[in-house]
Each structure stands twice: as C-alpha cells, then as structure tokens.
C-alpha cells in the first residue's frame, strides 16, 4: 500500500500530484498497490488552499510499503507532532520506502531520517533548513534526491517527478513514459536537474518577450540570429536588442545560449547509460556537422587553417585551453577568427 501522509494546512498538490501519478500508472501495471491518504486525526483535513482531503488514521500500518509525506504551510506544527514523528520512525525501521515532497523534508529531518543523507527541499526554505538541520547533506538545486530508501523532492510539482521515478523503479520505463504522456507532461525531469528553468531565471521572462523565448526554445535547431528573433518580435534588430536587454537583463544571443545549454543538459540527464554508449558516436558526428549551423561562432578548424588563420587558432588554444592536451576530436571546431570570445 502507498500511504500519503497529510496534516492541517498541507499543500494540496504535494499530495494530489503523486496520487495522480500512481493512479494513472496503476491502470497499466500488474498488481498495483492500494492508495490511502492518512493523517494523525482521521477525517477531512484542510489544505492551505481551503480544499479538504479525506484521510484515514495511521493504524493499521503494516500494509504500507511506500510512505509519501506532503509539505505545506502547516509542516512546522506537523514536524513537532510526537505521533507523526513516531509513525515515520517506525516505518523507517521496517525498511519502508519513505519520501517527502517539498517542505515535507522537515518531518523526515526532525525524525532523524535525513542525518548524514543527501536531501533536497523547496528552494525558498534552503537557508532555514541548512541552519536547522546541519547533519543533512542538503542539495538545494535538485528536483529530487534518493539516498538508499529515503527520497526527497523539491517544491510542489517536483513531487510528480519523484513519483514518476518511483514508477520507473517499480514497473519500468515503459509504464513511466506512458504515465507521463497520459498526464500530458511537457518534460520528465531527472533528479539531478536544476529546480530553475532558464526561462524563469531571465528577468521579466513572462513579459512581452515571454512568448518569443518560448518559441525560441521550441526552435533551437535553427540558427536563431538576432535578426530572426527581431523579425519574430516585429521589431528592428537594433531596437529589439535594446528592448530585450532592458527587459530580460541579458542579450538575445546569451538567452539563446542558455536555452541551448539547458536543453542539452536535460537530454544528457534523461538518457540512460546504455543509450549514451550506443548512440554517443552518432551524436558526436552529428554535433560536429551541425555546430557551424547551430552556433555561428564556430567554424571547422580545417576551414580556419585554409583561410590562413592557423596561427590565430593556435594562439586561441594557448590562451583559452592552458595546459590541455589537444586530442584529435578537440581539433574539429574552434571559434572563428572573425568572432573572438566576448562577454556580450
């Protein structure tokens, strides 16, 4: 049985998100476990939104194989509840898989389950959590963590990512992917992924350039020059660049670069080891062929040498790659002499 522990003023999505994941997965899985919402005081439990969820009592608990602890505004009171802490400790001693969503990590930490373990929580609570529980190896910039049979997730929606990872472990990747598609999730985030999106980190990214940035993220296979983005925005290149910097705090080229790095990191993190080994050579050859098209600052080294830029290429390597042995694959691309590195 999967038990979802809630308390007065819990965050509704902390509980409802994982519940929905396990519900959808159960439709495709063989012998899925039952789902029960539990609380110290059985009956309707009011969330911080005012909506209520009906909960059963903590007993009997022998059937629980996974416990998911919600977070929310009421977590500090719950973390001081002796019955709650005793219940969590009892399940931990039995070897039950225990997870927290968002600030539910406070309950696990107060129960002593996170001492010496890696964990995460909502980014807004990082400073307080570190000072309150110095024995915990907090990893603040993670979607979720797993340390043996203790799982923790970042804020709110990250509980869905944690639950999908559990589905992968319990039923396999195919059912996890099917569940994610049914839930119409844009992207399954791996545990090591940052809690922040590049779109969210850009200042005023939800302003007038928000739709443009979302469009750019969907078209990263195109060159996406300043002229392309200015045309999409219906502005002249010069006016677009000034307005973009004023509103987002960065240049258009830097914004696109951040989006490319984020997407590349997500693809690497979501790839299995065997898949990387099998497809690595193919991706490397494609990246070599695509690099000049996707990043105009890159030109093949052979082209640089043919145009008389060989000496400049060597000076670049000496300046920007000090002490590094240049292997054969390092020599395939280098910055174009006409576009030296800048901090634009």
Phi, psi and omega per residue, in radians:
X1 nan 2.488 3.058
X2 -1.772 2.076 3.117
X3 -1.796 2.340 3.100
X4 -1.988 1.949 -3.040
X5 -1.561 2.144 3.111
X6 -2.176 3.039 -3.086
X7 -2.745 2.890 3.127
X8 -0.970 2.367 -3.122
X9 1.198 0.534 3.041
X10 -1.315 2.804 3.086
X11 -1.448 2.106 -3.006
X12 -1.003 -0.782 -3.088
X13 -1.204 -0.445 3.088
X14 -1.023 -0.598 3.118
X15 -1.612 -0.824 -3.040
X16 -1.158 -0.600 -3.134
X17 -1.053 -1.049 3.103
X18 -1.057 -0.642 3.109
X19 -1.026 -0.776 -3.131
X20 -1.134 -0.672 3.124
X21 -1.079 -0.853 -3.128
X22 -1.187 -0.568 3.096
X23 -1.102 -0.856 -3.111
X24 -1.165 -0.713 3.138
X25 -1.105 -0.599 -3.114
X26 -1.082 -0.416 -3.130
X27 -1.221 -0.379 -3.121
X28 -1.939 -0.202 -3.047
X29 -1.598 2.683 3.041
X30 -1.512 2.328 3.103
X31 0.887 0.980 3.137
X32 -1.203 2.570 3.127
X33 -1.282 2.773 3.089
X34 -1.284 2.764 3.108
X35 -2.039 2.282 3.093
X36 -2.440 2.378 3.026
X37 -1.603 2.283 -3.067
X38 -2.246 2.732 3.124
X39 -2.716 2.818 3.113
X40 -1.041 -0.749 3.098
X41 -1.900 1.928 -3.109
X42 -1.143 2.748 -3.130
X43 2.037 -2.922 3.126
X44 -1.186 2.315 3.139
X45 -2.078 2.176 -3.079
X46 -1.419 2.253 3.071
X47 -1.487 3.036 3.137
X48 -1.169 -0.323 3.109
X49 -1.460 -0.228 -3.073
X50 1.762 -0.376 3.081
X51 -1.245 2.550 -3.092
X52 -1.913 2.650 3.067
X53 -2.241 2.343 -3.113
X54 -1.433 2.313 -3.088
X55 -2.199 2.578 2.991
X56 -1.578 2.963 3.115
X57 -1.314 3.054 -3.103
X58 -1.303 -0.314 3.134
X59 -1.941 2.530 -0.082
X60 -1.380 2.679 -3.073
X61 -2.091 0.014 -3.049
X62 -1.087 -0.487 -3.075
X63 -1.443 -0.169 -3.067
X64 -1.268 2.158 3.083
X65 -1.882 -0.407 3.085
X66 -2.412 2.292 3.087
X67 -2.041 2.197 3.079
X68 -1.985 2.125 -3.074
X69 -1.794 2.082 3.141
X70 -1.309 2.884 3.027
X71 -2.023 -2.922 3.121
X72 2.449 -3.111 -3.084
X73 -1.049 -0.507 -3.096
X74 -1.567 0.229 -3.011
X75 -1.198 -0.544 -3.096
X76 -1.193 -0.663 3.056
X77 -1.156 -0.739 -3.133
X78 -1.117 -0.612 -3.126
X79 -1.256 -0.215 3.081
X80 -1.793 0.063 -3.125
X81 -1.452 2.048 -3.089
X82 -1.073 -0.690 -3.131
X83 -1.139 -0.708 3.131
X84 -1.110 -0.839 -3.109
X85 -1.125 -0.711 3.125
X86 -1.119 -0.673 3.132
X87 -1.119 -0.812 -3.130
X88 -1.130 -0.743 3.125
X89 -1.107 -0.692 -3.139
X90 -1.076 -0.779 3.136
X91 -1.160 -0.644 3.123
X92 -1.103 -0.707 3.122
X93 -1.129 -0.490 3.099
X94 -1.382 -0.127 -3.134
X95 1.477 0.308 3.123
X96 -1.198 2.477 3.040
X97 -1.236 2.170 -3.050
X98 -2.168 2.346 -3.129
X99 -2.350 2.636 3.021
X100 -2.126 2.592 3.053
X101 -1.991 2.272 3.080
X102 1.008 -2.241 -3.088
X103 -1.343 0.041 3.001
X104 -1.032 -0.296 3.088
X105 -1.054 -0.452 3.095
X106 -1.065 -0.679 -3.139
X107 -1.186 -0.738 3.106
X108 -1.137 -0.703 -3.135
X109 -1.179 -0.733 -3.140
X110 -1.137 -0.532 3.106
X111 -1.387 -0.096 3.120
X112 1.497 0.121 -3.074
X113 -1.312 -0.351 -3.064
X114 -1.768 -0.025 3.140
X115 -1.026 2.153 3.133
X116 1.344 0.055 -3.102
X117 -1.896 2.760 2.996
X118 -1.348 2.466 -3.119
X119 -2.747 2.923 3.036
X120 -2.526 2.969 3.109
X121 -2.777 -3.054 3.135
X122 -1.075 2.397 -3.045
X123 -1.047 -0.491 -3.136
X124 -1.227 -0.325 -3.101
X125 -1.770 0.080 -3.037
X126 -0.995 -0.906 -3.058
X127 -1.046 -0.811 -3.139
X128 -1.169 -0.702 -3.098
X129 -1.095 -0.761 -3.127
X130 -1.087 -0.730 -3.140
X131 -1.252 -0.569 -3.104
X132 -1.376 -0.550 -3.059
X133 -2.315 1.279 -3.068
X134 -1.152 -0.305 -3.134
X135 -1.389 -0.203 -3.122
X136 -1.503 2.365 3.097
X137 -1.509 1.372 -3.045
X138 -1.258 2.304 3.053
X139 -2.017 1.544 -2.944
X140 -1.162 -0.445 -3.071
X141 -1.807 0.953 3.133
X142 -2.336 2.550 3.079
X143 -1.267 -0.812 2.997
X144 -2.717 2.813 3.107
X145 -2.267 2.746 3.031
X146 -2.391 2.227 3.076
X147 -2.276 1.719 -3.023
X148 1.093 -2.115 -3.114
X149 -1.779 0.281 3.100
X150 -1.906 2.106 -3.117
X151 -2.015 2.536 3.017
X152 -2.423 2.612 3.119
X153 -2.233 2.857 3.078
X154 -1.348 -2.801 -2.970
X155 -1.176 2.308 2.837
X156 0.873 -1.601 -3.045
X157 -1.141 -0.326 3.110
X158 -1.116 -0.355 3.067
X159 -1.085 -0.503 3.085
X160 -1.188 -0.739 3.111
X161 -1.110 -0.726 3.104
X162 -1.077 -0.791 -3.130
X163 -1.106 -0.676 3.106
X164 -1.136 -0.625 3.075
X165 -1.138 -0.646 3.075
X166 -1.159 -0.688 3.095
X167 -1.075 -0.715 3.095
X168 -1.039 -0.758 -3.141
X169 -1.170 -0.690 -3.048
X170 -1.415 -0.687 -2.972
X171 -2.181 -0.150 3.109
X172 1.810 2.874 -3.065
X173 -1.126 -0.632 -3.077
X174 -1.075 -0.811 -3.140
X175 -1.210 -0.621 3.101
X176 -1.098 -0.767 3.115
X177 -1.125 -0.718 3.126
X178 -1.104 -0.696 3.114
X179 -1.127 -0.776 3.141
X180 -1.079 -0.717 3.118
X181 -1.134 -0.707 3.133
X182 -1.106 -0.621 3.129
X183 -1.416 -0.012 3.129
X184 0.953 0.874 3.095
X185 -1.494 2.302 -3.126
X186 -1.139 -0.674 -3.065
X187 -2.750 2.309 3.026
X188 -1.447 2.059 -3.091
X189 -1.583 2.369 3.079
X190 -1.365 2.839 -3.097
X191 -1.088 -0.565 -3.099
X192 -1.409 -0.057 -3.106
X193 -1.264 2.620 3.134
X194 -1.116 2.604 3.058
X195 -1.216 -0.242 -3.039
X196 -1.935 2.495 3.023
X197 -1.701 2.570 3.101
X198 -1.029 -0.600 3.120
X199 -1.136 -0.650 3.141
X200 -1.302 -0.554 -3.106
X201 -1.274 -0.430 3.116
X202 -1.213 2.280 -3.122
X203 -1.040 2.308 3.108
X204 0.982 0.621 -3.119
X205 -1.171 -0.277 3.101
X206 -1.635 0.137 3.128
X207 -1.418 -2.559 -3.039
X208 -1.204 -0.356 3.116
X209 -1.674 0.052 3.104
X210 -1.002 -0.902 3.111
X211 -1.060 -0.614 3.121
X212 -1.134 -0.751 3.138
X213 -1.155 -0.679 3.088
X214 -1.101 -0.709 3.089
X215 -1.109 -0.741 -3.141
X216 -1.078 -0.688 -3.138
X217 -1.113 -0.505 3.137
X218 -1.493 -0.122 -3.086
X219 -2.259 0.694 -3.107
X220 -1.268 -0.170 3.081
X221 -1.392 -0.129 3.094
X222 -1.671 2.812 -3.128
X223 -1.018 -0.660 3.141
X224 0.940 1.026 3.064
X225 -1.313 2.948 3.081
X226 -1.034 -0.676 3.132
X227 -1.105 -0.711 3.109
X228 -1.065 -0.807 -3.092
X229 -1.226 -0.648 3.111
X230 -1.112 -0.728 3.120
X231 -1.111 -0.724 3.101
X232 -1.090 -0.621 -3.133
X233 -1.429 -0.164 -3.130
X234 1.264 0.643 -3.102
X235 -2.350 2.826 3.015
X236 -1.251 2.715 -3.078
X237 -1.032 -0.775 -3.091
X238 -1.157 -0.826 -3.137
X239 -1.147 -0.678 3.128
X240 -1.066 -0.803 -3.120
X241 -1.066 -0.805 3.139
X242 -1.089 -0.797 -3.106
X243 -1.155 -0.671 -3.122
X244 -1.129 -0.797 3.130
X245 -1.104 -0.749 -3.132
X246 -1.084 -0.622 -3.053
X247 -1.579 -0.623 -3.055
X248 -1.798 -0.307 -3.137
X249 1.484 0.136 3.117
X250 -2.614 2.930 3.135
X251 -1.441 2.793 3.101
X252 -1.006 -0.723 -3.112
X253 -1.152 -0.683 3.104
X254 -1.166 -0.669 3.115
X255 -1.091 -0.777 3.120
X256 -1.126 -0.705 3.123
X257 -1.062 -0.746 3.125
X258 -1.108 -0.692 3.115
X259 -1.134 -0.716 3.129
X260 -1.100 -0.764 -3.139
X261 -1.115 -0.746 3.140
X262 -1.071 -0.827 -3.125
X263 -1.128 -0.714 3.119
X264 -1.091 -0.749 3.127
X265 -1.103 -0.720 3.129
X266 -1.094 -0.704 -3.128
X267 -1.173 -0.694 3.107
X268 -1.134 -0.780 -3.092
X269 -1.184 -0.529 -3.116
X270 -1.524 -0.075 3.130
X271 -1.522 2.406 3.051
X272 -1.294 2.765 -3.133
X273 -1.043 -0.775 -3.130
X274 -1.149 -0.616 3.129
X275 -1.159 -0.688 3.115
X276 -1.126 -0.723 -3.123
X277 -1.159 -0.653 -3.087
X278 -1.283 -0.655 -3.023
X279 -1.862 -0.026 -3.030
X280 -1.009 -0.825 -3.127
X281 -1.094 -0.682 -3.130
X282 -1.151 -0.733 3.140
X283 -1.166 -0.639 -3.140
X284 -1.119 -0.762 -3.136
X285 -1.152 -0.648 3.114
X286 -1.186 -0.689 -3.116
X287 -1.145 -0.620 3.093
X288 -1.105 -0.746 -3.105
X289 -1.250 -0.566 -3.039
X290 -1.552 -0.327 -2.981
X291 -0.972 -0.827 -3.131
X292 -1.090 -0.567 -3.128
X293 -1.305 -0.712 -3.069
X294 -1.420 -0.459 -3.139
X295 -2.324 1.749 -3.037
X296 -1.071 -0.208 3.118
X297 -1.440 -0.043 -3.109
X298 -1.879 2.375 3.023
X299 -2.332 2.595 3.069
X300 -1.009 2.438 -3.141
X301 -1.040 -0.614 -3.138
X302 -1.092 -0.656 3.137
X303 -1.175 -0.641 3.117
X304 -1.134 -0.782 -3.130
X305 -1.101 -0.720 -3.123
X306 -1.113 -0.486 -3.113
X307 -1.631 0.184 3.094
X308 1.499 0.254 -3.105
X309 -1.718 0.282 -3.058
X310 -1.069 -0.729 3.139
X311 -1.105 -0.688 3.122
X312 -1.157 -0.659 3.109
X313 -1.047 -0.777 -3.140
X314 -1.155 -0.673 3.095
X315 -1.110 -0.668 3.097
X316 -1.069 -0.795 -3.125
X317 -1.085 -0.716 -3.123
X318 -1.141 -0.618 -3.086
X319 -1.408 -0.764 -2.973
X320 -1.748 -0.189 3.105
X321 -2.268 1.072 -3.065
X322 -1.122 2.339 3.043
X323 1.242 0.138 -3.084
X324 -1.683 2.371 3.065
X325 -1.409 2.093 -3.094
X326 -1.394 1.893 3.094
X327 -1.420 2.986 -3.052
X328 -1.014 -0.741 -3.091
X329 -1.285 -0.270 3.085
X330 -1.287 -0.318 -3.018
X331 -1.571 0.017 -3.075
X332 -1.318 -0.583 -3.123
X333 -2.396 2.588 3.069
X334 -2.679 2.734 3.124
X335 -1.003 2.445 3.112
X336 -1.153 2.414 3.109
X337 -1.005 -0.475 -3.110
X338 -1.423 -0.138 3.121
X339 -2.309 1.351 -3.130
X340 -1.190 2.771 -3.140
X341 -1.006 2.377 3.116
X342 -2.357 2.996 3.096
X343 -1.954 0.655 -3.021
X344 -1.064 nan nan
